[in-house]
Amino acid sequence: MNQATQTLRHEHEAITLGLKILARMEQRVNAEQITDIQDLSTMTDFLKTFADTCHHGKEEGILFPALKNLDPKQTQGPIQGMLDEHAQGRQLLADMQAALQPTLKINAFHEAARAYAQLLLAHIEKENTVLFPMAERLLSPEQQTQLAHAFDAHEDQVMGPGQHEALHATLKKLLAKYPA
């Protein structure tokens, strides 16, 4: 069983759903339908907390170091590419947040949100088709289990107990309001 990589793939599904909801929110704004600006802020916060702090935090702090220790030559290039994209994503999230304050700058928000979605969807595809299969070849079932436990500890220590579930609840509420 590939517990650690399965956890990350499952998180990719939630992130992808969040990006679909964000696209729906933007469609409403562009169509000049009423969209709660707070919802854009909530979605941006979700992406920052769930995609970056939680998901990318697990990769950067737990998975990537484990892979580097097992086979530095094979993993260095793909891992560096993922780290570079994480940094690009953080900048685009910051741009999205800046476009919301003090008043909505819709063109700036739209530009950053579109770029972020394109980046993250391509990033997820690379991880699912290149990085995670490599991890599954390199990591033993015991190592996968150890990493999955470390992921749980990361969530409790960095995010706080119950925060993961609360983020999924936020996503569910936004999905009900903005069906993807």
Backbone torsions as a table, in degrees:
resi	resn	phi	psi	omega
1	MET	NA	137.2	-177.5
2	ASN	-101.6	68.5	-171.2
3	GLN	-60.1	-49.0	-176.1
4	ALA	-64.6	-48.6	-178.9
5	THR	-70.2	-30.5	175.3
6	GLN	-65.0	-40.2	177.5
7	THR	-59.3	-46.8	-178.6
8	LEU	-66.7	-37.8	177.1
9	ARG	-65.2	-40.3	177.5
10	HIS	-61.5	-40.9	177.2
11	GLU	-64.8	-34.8	176.1
12	HIS	-59.0	-38.1	179.1
13	GLU	-62.3	-42.8	178.6
14	ALA	-66.8	-39.9	178.8
15	ILE	-64.5	-44.2	178.6
16	THR	-61.1	-41.8	176.2
17	LEU	-61.7	-42.8	177.1
18	GLY	-59.3	-39.8	179.1
19	LEU	-68.0	-34.9	176.5
20	LYS	-66.8	-41.6	177.9
21	ILE	-63.9	-43.0	177.8
22	LEU	-58.4	-42.4	178.5
23	ALA	-62.4	-40.0	178.2
24	ARG	-65.4	-40.6	177.7
25	MET	-60.8	-44.0	-179.8
26	GLU	-65.3	-37.5	176.8
27	GLN	-59.0	-42.2	179.8
28	ARG	-65.9	-41.5	178.2
29	VAL	-62.9	-45.9	-178.9
30	ASN	-65.3	-30.1	177.8
31	ALA	-84.4	5.7	179.9
32	GLU	59.5	28.3	171.0
33	GLN	-83.8	156.7	-178.1
34	ILE	-69.0	123.5	173.3
35	THR	-130.6	131.3	-179.9
36	ASP	-69.4	118.6	179.4
37	ILE	-60.1	-30.8	176.8
38	GLN	-61.3	-33.0	177.9
39	ASP	-65.3	-39.0	176.2
40	LEU	-62.9	-39.9	177.6
41	SER	-65.8	-42.5	179.1
42	THR	-62.1	-42.6	179.4
43	MET	-66.7	-40.5	178.1
44	THR	-63.4	-42.2	176.7
45	ASP	-62.7	-40.9	177.5
46	PHE	-58.3	-49.4	-178.3
47	LEU	-62.9	-40.6	179.2
48	LYS	-65.3	-44.6	-176.2
49	THR	-76.6	-49.6	-174.9
50	PHE	-77.1	-54.6	-175.9
51	ALA	-70.0	-44.9	-174.2
52	ASP	-87.9	-62.7	-174.6
53	THR	-63.5	-48.1	-176.4
54	CYS	-78.1	-64.4	-172.8
55	HIS	-68.1	-55.7	-179.9
56	HIS	-66.4	-30.1	175.6
57	GLY	-61.5	-40.6	177.2
58	LYS	-64.2	-43.0	-179.1
59	GLU	-65.8	-50.7	-174.7
60	GLU	-69.3	-38.3	-174.7
61	GLY	-91.1	-20.0	-172.9
62	ILE	-125.6	-60.3	-174.5
63	LEU	-66.5	-52.2	-175.4
64	PHE	-59.6	-46.7	177.1
65	PRO	-60.2	-37.5	178.7
66	ALA	-63.4	-43.0	179.8
67	LEU	-67.7	-41.0	178.4
68	LYS	-60.6	-38.6	179.4
69	ASN	-66.4	-31.7	-178.2
70	LEU	-79.2	-40.9	-176.1
71	ASP	-156.9	80.7	-176.0
72	PRO	-58.3	-38.7	-177.6
73	LYS	-64.1	-46.7	-176.3
74	GLN	-72.6	-32.9	-171.4
75	THR	-95.6	-18.8	-173.6
76	GLN	-56.7	-50.5	-177.5
77	GLY	-62.3	-54.1	179.3
78	PRO	-60.6	-39.7	-179.3
79	ILE	-66.1	-42.9	179.0
80	GLN	-62.1	-39.2	176.6
81	GLY	-60.9	-41.5	178.8
82	MET	-66.6	-41.1	178.8
83	LEU	-63.0	-41.5	178.2
84	ASP	-61.3	-41.7	179.8
85	GLU	-70.0	-34.3	174.8
86	HIS	-60.1	-42.9	180.0
87	ALA	-64.8	-41.8	177.3
88	GLN	-61.4	-42.3	179.1
89	GLY	-62.4	-41.3	178.2
90	ARG	-60.8	-41.2	179.1
91	GLN	-65.5	-41.8	179.7
92	LEU	-67.0	-37.1	174.7
93	LEU	-63.2	-41.5	177.6
94	ALA	-63.0	-39.2	177.1
95	ASP	-63.6	-39.9	178.0
96	MET	-63.4	-46.0	-180.0
97	GLN	-63.6	-40.5	179.7
98	ALA	-64.6	-33.8	-179.5
99	ALA	-72.1	-12.6	179.3
100	LEU	-91.8	-16.1	-173.0
101	GLN	-124.4	142.5	-5.4
102	PRO	-77.4	-21.4	173.7
103	THR	-130.5	158.7	-178.3
104	LEU	-65.8	125.2	170.8
105	LYS	-108.2	89.5	-167.8
106	ILE	-60.0	-41.1	-179.1
107	ASN	-64.5	-42.2	178.6
108	ALA	-65.7	-42.1	178.7
109	PHE	-63.2	-47.6	-178.1
110	HIS	-58.9	-46.0	-179.5
111	GLU	-60.7	-47.6	-179.3
112	ALA	-67.3	-41.1	-178.7
113	ALA	-65.3	-41.9	178.0
114	ARG	-63.4	-45.9	179.6
115	ALA	-63.0	-40.6	179.5
116	TYR	-63.2	-46.6	-179.1
117	ALA	-61.8	-44.7	178.8
118	GLN	-61.5	-45.0	179.5
119	LEU	-60.7	-49.9	-174.0
120	LEU	-68.7	-38.0	178.4
121	LEU	-64.2	-41.8	176.6
122	ALA	-66.9	-39.3	178.8
123	HIS	-61.4	-47.4	179.7
124	ILE	-60.5	-42.3	178.7
125	GLU	-60.1	-44.0	178.8
126	LYS	-62.8	-43.7	180.0
127	GLU	-64.5	-44.4	-177.6
128	ASN	-67.3	-32.8	-174.3
129	THR	-102.1	-19.1	-178.1
130	VAL	-119.4	-59.8	-172.2
131	LEU	-67.9	-48.6	-176.6
132	PHE	-68.1	-41.1	174.0
133	PRO	-60.3	-37.0	176.1
134	MET	-63.4	-43.9	178.6
135	ALA	-60.9	-40.6	-179.3
136	GLU	-66.8	-29.6	175.4
137	ARG	-74.5	-37.2	-174.1
138	LEU	-84.3	-33.5	-174.5
139	LEU	-91.2	134.3	174.6
140	SER	-74.3	163.9	176.0
141	PRO	-56.8	-36.9	178.9
142	GLU	-66.3	-40.8	177.9
143	GLN	-66.0	-39.0	176.7
144	GLN	-59.7	-43.9	179.5
145	THR	-64.3	-43.6	178.5
146	GLN	-60.4	-42.7	178.7
147	LEU	-65.0	-40.5	178.8
148	ALA	-61.0	-39.9	176.7
149	HIS	-66.6	-38.5	177.5
150	ALA	-65.4	-35.1	175.8
151	PHE	-61.6	-44.0	178.6
152	ASP	-61.0	-43.1	179.0
153	ALA	-63.7	-40.1	177.4
154	HIS	-58.0	-47.3	180.0
155	GLU	-58.9	-44.8	-178.8
156	ASP	-67.0	-42.5	-174.9
157	GLN	-78.9	-42.4	-173.8
158	VAL	-90.1	-40.2	-175.5
159	MET	-94.1	-36.8	-175.2
160	GLY	105.4	147.0	-179.4
161	PRO	-59.0	136.5	177.3
162	GLY	78.9	-6.4	-176.8
163	GLN	-66.9	-37.9	179.7
164	HIS	-58.4	-46.7	179.5
165	GLU	-65.5	-39.2	178.8
166	ALA	-63.0	-38.1	178.3
167	LEU	-66.1	-39.9	176.6
168	HIS	-64.6	-36.4	177.6
169	ALA	-65.0	-39.9	176.4
170	THR	-61.3	-44.6	179.1
171	LEU	-61.2	-41.5	179.8
172	LYS	-63.0	-41.6	178.2
173	LYS	-63.5	-43.7	179.6
174	LEU	-67.1	-36.6	177.8
175	LEU	-62.7	-38.2	178.9
176	ALA	-65.3	-35.6	-178.5
177	LYS	-82.5	-31.6	-177.9
178	TYR	-130.0	75.2	-177.4
179	PRO	-56.9	130.9	-177.7
180	ALA	-83.8	NA	NA
